[in-house]
Amino acid sequence: MPEKATLALHDAELNTLYMVGRVKDQNPELLRYLEKKGVLPGVELTIVEKAPFNGPVAISLAGQVLSIGFAIAQDIFLIQPNQQ
């Protein structure tokens, strides 16, 4: 049985491969934005930079680097692929 996605993006470790498990948000515009950027359940990503003081988190996925704001990063939950 798969592990639940309980690790928030902003708590993830640098240079570690994760898979998006779920996005906890009811804002349709935000969900469409994340979908457009490829941040979808099942997509693998790596945390490449975390700014201090609740700053943005930079992620690498599908050959691109995206900056995700802290508030949004609190609502994106990850699993490590080896825990599926």
C-alpha positions, 0 to 999 in steps of 0.5 A: 500500500502506498505511503500517504503524502504527508511531507510538505514541499517546504519541509523537503530536503535539498537535492532529494528526489520526491514525487508529488502526492497531492495538492491541498488547495481549493483555489481553482486558479492555483490548481490550473497554474500548478497543472500548467507548470507540471506540478501534478500528482505522480510527477517527480521533482527535486528541491534545488534551493530553499530561501531562508525566512519562509522564502520560496522553494526552487524545484526542478522538474521536467528539465525546468526550474520553478520557484514556488512561494512558501504559502503554496509550498505548504499545500504541496505534499510529497512522497519519496519514490522508494516509499510508494 
